[in-house]
Amino acid sequence: MRSVVLDTETTGMPVIEGHRIIEIGCVEIVNRKLTNRHFHVYLQPDREVDEEAIKVHGITNEFLVDKPRFKDIANDFYEFIKGAQLIIHNAAFDIGFITNEFKLLDQADRANIESYCSVLDSLQLAREKHPGQRNSLDALCKRYHIDNSGRELHGALLDAELLADVYLNMTGGQTVLGLDAASSLTHSLGTGQVISINRLPADRPKTKVVKATTDELAEHELRLSCIEKAAGTLPLWKVLTDN
C-alpha cells in the first residue's frame, strides 16, 4: 500500500479568483512506514502573493522570482503521486488547486486526479474520530503528542511531514482481544497504548439532548458559507445535509 501525504501553499484563496500554487510538499508512506522519499518544490506563480497569505506561510514574491513554474515540474509531480493514495488535510482545497494547475496546461487527463489516485481527507477522518473537537493540524499534533514546535509558519513540506505522523497515529487500528468480546472492547492506539473499555450498564440514565438555538444555527450557516467561499466547494456538512 503506497500513500503520499500532500500539502500545498498558495498565493491566496479561492482558486476561482485566479490564485495559484507556490509550494508543494509530499512525503511517501509504504505499508504504513515512512520511506524518507519526498517531493518538494517552490513555484513561480506569475502573479502577486496576497499579503494575508504571506502572513500565513511567509513565502514572499521576491523569494519566488527565480523558482520554476508548474509546467516545469508537472511531469515529475505526476509521476510521484500517480497510483498512490493521497492523504490531504481538507482535501478539496488542495485538489482544487492542483486540478487548476493541470487544466492551465491543457492536461485534462491529469486534471482528473481521482482517475489515477485515491484521495483520503484526513480532516474528515479526524472529525469522524473526534466529533465536536478542534481538528486543525496543530490541534491534532497536540492530541497525538507530535512535536510541532518548529511550525511558526505554514510550510507544505513541514505540514506534510507532521500530517504523516498524525495520520499514522490516528489510524493505529482497533483490535478486539479476549474470548468475551461482548463484555469489553479493546482499542489499540497509535502510540501502542491499550485501553479496555467496558460496556455501559443497562440502567445508565439517558443522555440529555441539547438542541442548538436559532442564533447558533444562524452562526453555523454563516460559518459554512465562509468555508464554501474559501475552499471553492461545498463543505462536507452541507453536502450531507442537503442530500
N, C-alpha and C positions, 0 to 999 in steps of 0.2 A: 504494500500500500504506500503510494507516494503522495505526499501532501506538500503544498507550497503555501507558507504563511506570507501574506502580501499586504503592503500598505503603500499609500501614495501621499504626497503633499502637492498642493495646487496653488495657482495664482489667486484663488478665491473661490466663491461659490455663488450661484449654482453653475453647472456646466452649460445650461441653456443660454447663459449670458456670455458665452464665449471664453470661459475660464479654461485653463489648460493645466496639464500635469507638469510639475517641475522636479519631482523626485519620485523614484520607485525603489522600494526595498523589498526583497523576498528572501526567505530562508527555507531550506528544504528539510523535510521530515520524511524518513523512510522507515516503515514498520515501527512507528511511534518513537523513533530515535532521531535526534538532530544529527545531520551529516556534516555540518560545517561548510556545506556548499551554499552560496548565496548569490543573488543578482542585485546589484546596486548601481544606480546611475542618477546624476543630476541632469536636468534638461533645460535647454533654452526654449522658452515658450512663445517667443515672438510677440509678446505683449507685456505690459507692466504687471507686477505683482501688487495686489492690493495692500495698503498699509496695515489693515486689520489682519490679513493673512501673515504678514511678516512678523507681527506681534506673537503669532501662534507658533510659527516654525523657525523664524529668524533667517530665512533664506532671502537675500536681497537681489535686486535687479543687477547690481554690479557683480555679484558673485556668479550670476548665470550667463554673463555676456559671452564667455568662450566655451560654454558647455554644448554638447551635441544636441541635435533636435531628435524628436521621437522617431522620425523616419530613419535616422542613422542607427538606431538600436532596436528597431521594431522586430527584425528577424531574430536577433539573439534573445529578446524578451519572449517572443512567441515560442521559440524552441525550449526555453527554460520552463515555461508554465504548461506547455502542451501535454495533455493526458493526465494532469495532476488534479487532485482535489485542492481547490483554492480555499484557504481559510482566511476570512477577512472580517474585521470588526466594523459593522454597519456596511455590509457588502454592497448595497445598492449605490452608495456614494462612489466607491472606487470603481465598480464595474461600469457605472455610467460614464466616468471619465475615460477609462481605458477603451470602452466601446467607441466613444467620440474620437479618440486619437486614431484608431484604426479606420474609422469612417472618413476622416480627413485625408487619409492616404488612399481612399477608394479601395480598401481591402475589406469588402463586405463579409467574406468568409471568416476572417479573423475577428471582425467586429462582433460576430455572434459567439461570444466567449463560451457560453454553455453548450455549444456544439462540440467543443473539444476539451472542456474542463467541467468538472462538477464544482459547485460553489457551496460552501458552508458558512453561514453568517454567525460568527461567534457571539455577536451581540444578542441575536435572537436566542441562541443556545443559553447564554448567561441569564437572560430574562426568564427562560423556562425553568432553569435550575434555581434561580434566586429571585422569585417574583416579589415585587414591591421594594426591592433594594436597588441601590445605585450600582450600575453595571458598566461604568466607564472603564477604560483600560487601567487608569490609576486605582480606581476602587477595587478592581479585580486583583491587581498586583498586591494590594494591601490585604485582601481577603485570603489570598493563597500564599502570603508571606514571600513574595518575589521582590527582590531589591530593585526599585526603580528610582533610586536616589539621584542617578545621573540624568534623569529626564526633566531638565529645566524647561526645555522647549520640545515641541513635537519634532520627530525625525522619522522618515519612512523606514530606514533600516533598523534603527533602535526600537521603534514601536513594533516592527515585525518580530524582532528577537524577543521582546517582552511578551508579545501575544502568543508566540510559540510556547513559551514556558507556561503562560496562563492556560492555554488550550490543553496541554499535556496534563496539567494538574486538574483542570476542570473535568476532563474526560477519563479520569483514573479508573472508572469502571465500577460496577456494582455486582457483588457476588453474594449468593445465599449459601451459608455454611450450616452444617449440622443436619441431623436427621429430622428435626421437628421444625420445618420452615414455617409452620402455621403459628408457632409461638413467638418467633423473633425473626428479625431481618438483620443481616449483617452487611454493612456498606464498607467497601474498601475505597479509601480516599486516595487521591493522587500522591499524598505525602507518605503513603504506606501505613497510615494510622487506621485502625479498625475500630468501628463503633457498632455496638449491638443495640438495636432499638426494639424494645418490647412493644407488642401491640397494645393499644389503648383499651382500658377496661370498658365493658359494655355499658356501665352505669355513668359514664363520663357525661357531664352536662353538655347540652348542645352549644355550639359556638354562636355567640351573638353576631348577627349580621348588621353592619353599619353601612347604610346607603349614602352615596355622595349627595351633597346638596346641589341646588341649582347653580349656585356660584361656582362650586367645584367642577361641575360638569362643563360649564362655560369655559373655565380656565383650561380644562383638559382639551377641549376642542381647539382653543387658541394655540395650545402647545403643539397639537398635531398639525395644525396649519403651518406653524413655523418650521416644523421638521420637514413637512412636504416641500415648502419653498426652498429650504436649504439643500435637501437631497435631490430635488428634481423628480421625485416619485412619491407615490402614496406610501405613508407609514404602514407597517405591517398591521398595526391595530385597526386602521381604517379599512384595510383590505378584508380582514377577518370579520369585522362588524358589518360591513356593507354587504358581505355575502351571507 
